[in-house]
Amino acid sequence: MTKDPQSIGNDEPRWHASLGVLAILGLYITLPPKVTFGPLWLFPLLVLAILVPLSVISPIRRHENAAQRIASIGLIALLNLFNILSLVLLIASIVHRAGVTHFSTGAPLLLAGVQIWLTNTLVFALWYWELDSGGPEARAHAISAQKFSRADFLFPQMASQNDLECVDPGWKPLFIDYLFLAFTNSTAFSPADTFPLTRLGKVLMMAEAFVSFTTIGIIISRAVGILA
């Protein structure tokens, strides 16, 4: 029996993104206590309370209900919130004398800044992955990226797969593609090879670039100044 082409290779696993979530947890719990919000166990507990059930109930992003979709978005929002709080607390530690004792040398400050920057990159990779074209569940039902009905980002494979034999005609972005997008936007503060098509995509990229610029421009530059 010939399989329906729409059912071949279209399921997107959650574990790719779950590794990113676990990496964020690792970065957070190794931050200095001064720049973490509440007791250290609070953030991991909240994240795992959402991530573990989702990983068990919906390991493949193909047939999801509204509650699972809301939980997935809520998880990323939680990660984003705690990273912003860490950024605010770190800036406050620089501005006020209370932070002088812990950050009397540049190395701890530089390390904390790098951790927040990496977390920001991972969080927005998750946002792009979760929201592009209606989310992983919606993308799973398309034969290829060219068939996305509401694409928020234009990947080069989407514009060239009719012309280049080296591009898989059934290519669709996975989490690693959104991680690359987030990394290049965090370092260059602008699109590299993938461009936002919708207002949502543009707002997300602006928000990521703003947090990245704040982290690099204020925190890391201050750490380098202390080291110098």
C-alpha positions in Angstrom: 0.0 0.0 0.0 1.3 3.5 -0.9 1.5 5.9 2.0 -0.1 9.3 1.9 2.7 11.7 1.2 1.3 14.0 3.9 1.9 11.3 6.5 5.6 10.7 5.6 8.3 12.4 7.7 6.0 15.1 9.0 6.0 14.4 12.7 8.1 16.8 14.8 9.5 15.5 18.1 9.4 17.5 21.2 12.7 16.3 22.6 14.8 18.6 20.4 13.3 21.6 22.1 13.2 19.9 25.5 17.0 19.7 25.4 17.0 23.5 25.0 14.7 23.8 28.0 17.0 21.6 30.1 20.0 23.7 29.0 18.2 26.8 30.2 17.6 25.1 33.5 21.3 24.3 33.8 22.3 27.9 33.0 19.8 29.3 35.5 20.7 27.2 38.5 24.4 28.0 38.1 23.8 31.7 38.1 25.0 33.7 41.2 22.2 33.7 43.9 22.0 37.5 43.7 20.5 37.3 40.2 18.1 34.4 40.7 14.4 35.1 41.6 13.1 33.5 44.7 14.4 30.1 46.1 16.6 28.3 43.7 14.3 25.3 43.5 11.3 27.4 42.4 12.2 27.8 38.7 13.2 24.1 38.1 10.1 22.9 39.9 7.8 25.1 37.8 9.5 24.2 34.5 9.6 20.5 35.1 6.0 20.5 36.3 5.0 21.6 32.7 7.8 19.9 30.7 7.5 16.4 32.0 3.8 15.9 31.5 4.0 17.4 28.0 6.9 15.1 27.1 4.9 12.1 28.3 1.5 13.1 26.8 2.6 14.8 23.7 6.2 13.6 22.7 5.3 14.2 19.0 3.9 17.6 17.9 1.2 16.4 15.5 -2.1 15.8 17.2 -2.4 18.3 20.0 -5.3 19.8 21.9 -5.7 23.4 23.0 -4.6 22.7 26.5 -1.3 21.1 25.4 -0.7 24.0 23.0 -1.3 26.6 25.8 1.0 24.7 28.2 3.7 24.7 25.6 3.4 28.4 25.1 3.2 29.0 28.9 6.4 27.1 29.4 8.3 29.3 27.1 6.8 32.4 28.6 7.9 31.2 32.0 11.5 30.7 30.8 11.4 34.1 29.2 10.1 35.8 32.4 12.7 34.3 34.7 15.5 35.3 32.3 14.3 38.8 32.1 14.1 38.9 35.9 17.7 37.7 36.1 18.8 40.4 33.6 17.1 43.1 35.7 18.6 41.8 38.9 22.0 41.7 37.4 21.7 45.2 36.1 20.5 46.3 39.6 23.6 44.6 41.1 25.8 46.7 38.9 24.0 49.9 39.6 23.7 49.6 43.4 26.5 49.1 45.9 24.9 45.8 47.0 26.4 44.1 44.0 29.9 45.4 44.4 30.9 42.7 46.8 29.9 39.7 44.7 31.0 41.3 41.4 34.2 42.9 42.7 36.0 41.2 39.8 35.0 41.0 36.2 35.0 37.2 35.8 31.8 36.4 37.7 30.0 39.3 36.1 31.2 38.3 32.6 30.1 34.7 33.2 26.6 35.7 34.4 26.2 37.9 31.4 27.2 35.1 29.0 24.7 32.8 30.8 21.9 35.3 30.4 22.8 35.9 26.8 22.8 32.2 26.0 19.5 31.7 27.8 18.0 34.5 25.8 19.1 32.9 22.6 17.6 29.5 23.6 14.4 31.1 24.8 13.8 32.9 21.5 14.7 29.8 19.5 11.9 28.2 21.4 9.5 31.1 20.6 10.3 30.9 16.9 9.9 27.1 16.9 6.6 27.3 18.8 5.0 30.1 16.9 6.2 29.9 13.3 3.4 29.0 10.9 1.0 28.3 13.7 3.4 26.0 15.6 4.9 22.5 15.2 1.5 20.8 15.1 0.4 23.0 12.2 3.7 22.5 10.4 3.5 18.8 10.8 0.5 18.6 8.5 2.3 20.4 5.6 4.1 18.4 3.0 7.0 20.9 2.9 7.9 24.3 4.1 6.6 25.8 0.9 3.1 24.6 1.9 3.1 26.5 5.2 -0.1 28.6 5.2 1.0 31.3 7.5 4.8 31.3 7.6 6.4 33.9 9.9 9.9 33.2 8.6 11.4 32.7 5.1 14.1 30.1 5.2 16.5 29.9 2.2 15.3 26.4 1.5 11.7 27.7 1.1 12.8 30.1 -1.7 15.2 27.8 -3.5 13.9 24.2 -3.3 12.4 24.4 -6.8 15.7 25.4 -8.3 18.4 23.4 -6.4 18.6 19.7 -6.5 20.7 19.6 -3.3 17.6 20.9 -1.3 15.2 18.2 -0.1 11.8 19.1 -1.7 10.1 18.0 1.5 12.4 20.1 3.8 10.8 21.7 6.8 12.5 23.6 9.7 13.2 21.8 13.0 14.3 23.2 16.3 18.0 23.4 15.2 17.0 25.7 12.3 15.2 28.1 14.7 18.2 27.9 17.1 20.5 29.1 14.3 18.1 31.9 13.5 18.1 33.0 17.2 21.9 32.8 17.4 22.5 34.9 14.4 20.0 37.5 15.5 21.5 37.6 19.0 25.0 38.2 17.5 24.3 40.4 14.5 21.1 42.1 15.8 19.6 41.5 12.3 18.5 38.6 10.0 21.2 36.5 8.4 19.7 34.2 5.8 16.2 33.8 7.3 13.9 36.8 7.1 10.7 37.6 9.1 7.6 37.8 7.0 5.0 38.8 9.5 4.6 41.4 12.2 4.9 38.6 14.8 8.2 37.5 13.4 9.5 41.0 13.4 8.4 41.8 16.9 10.0 38.6 18.2 13.3 39.3 16.5 13.3 42.9 17.8 12.6 41.7 21.3 15.5 39.2 21.1 17.9 41.7 19.7 17.0 44.2 22.4 17.7 41.8 25.2 20.9 40.6 23.5 22.1 44.2 23.0 21.3 45.1 26.6 23.2 42.1 27.9 26.2 42.6 25.7 26.3 46.4 25.8 25.7 47.0 29.5 26.7 43.9 31.4 29.6 42.3 29.4 31.1 45.7 28.6 31.1 46.5 32.3 32.8 43.2 33.1 35.5 43.9 30.5 35.9 47.4 32.0 36.5 45.8 35.5 39.0 43.3 34.0 40.9 46.1 32.3 
